[in-house]
Amino acid sequence: MAARLKVTQLKSSNGGKQNQRDSLRTLGLKRIGDIVVREDTLSVRGLVNTVAHLVKVEEID
């Protein structure tokens, strides 16, 4: 079974760059405290790396 990532938004995107706001939106995060579960793919890892300072990431099975 493929690994999955649980991504939680911890900080606001206000004042951030447009690409960071776009990355949060693409992940499905809209506000602080939102949690999404995504498949662990290279594209998702790239989005998470872009906003690593705004989110917390956990691997789940």
C-alpha positions as CSV (number, residue, x, y, z in Angstrom):
1,M,0.0,0.0,0.0
2,A,1.3,3.4,-0.9
3,A,2.2,5.8,1.9
4,R,0.1,8.8,2.5
5,L,0.8,12.2,3.9
6,K,-1.3,14.0,6.5
7,V,-0.7,17.8,6.0
8,T,-1.9,20.3,8.6
9,Q,-1.8,24.0,8.1
10,L,-0.2,25.7,11.1
11,K,0.4,29.3,9.9
12,S,-1.4,31.8,7.7
13,S,-0.4,32.5,4.1
14,N,-1.0,36.2,4.5
15,G,2.0,38.2,3.5
16,G,3.5,35.2,1.7
17,K,4.4,34.9,-2.0
18,Q,1.8,34.1,-4.6
19,N,3.3,30.7,-5.3
20,Q,3.1,29.7,-1.7
21,R,-0.6,30.7,-1.5
22,D,-1.2,28.7,-4.7
23,S,0.6,25.7,-3.3
24,L,-1.6,25.7,-0.1
25,R,-4.8,26.0,-2.3
26,T,-3.6,23.2,-4.6
27,L,-3.1,21.0,-1.5
28,G,-6.6,21.8,-0.4
29,L,-5.7,24.0,2.6
30,K,-7.7,27.1,3.1
31,R,-7.3,28.2,6.8
32,I,-5.2,27.5,9.9
33,G,-6.1,24.1,11.4
34,D,-7.2,22.5,8.1
35,I,-6.0,18.9,7.6
36,V,-5.8,17.0,4.3
37,V,-4.6,13.5,3.5
38,R,-2.8,13.1,0.1
39,E,-0.9,10.3,-1.6
40,D,2.8,10.5,-1.3
41,T,3.9,11.5,-4.8
42,L,6.7,13.7,-6.1
43,S,4.3,16.5,-7.0
44,V,2.7,16.6,-3.6
45,R,6.2,16.5,-2.0
46,G,7.1,19.5,-4.1
47,L,4.1,21.4,-3.0
48,V,4.8,20.6,0.7
49,N,8.4,21.7,0.3
50,T,7.3,25.1,-1.0
51,V,5.2,25.7,2.1
52,A,7.2,23.7,4.6
53,H,7.3,26.6,7.0
54,L,3.5,26.9,7.1
55,V,2.5,23.2,7.5
56,K,3.2,20.1,9.5
57,V,3.5,16.8,7.6
58,E,3.1,13.3,9.0
59,E,3.4,10.0,7.1
60,I,0.5,7.6,7.7
61,D,-0.4,4.2,6.3
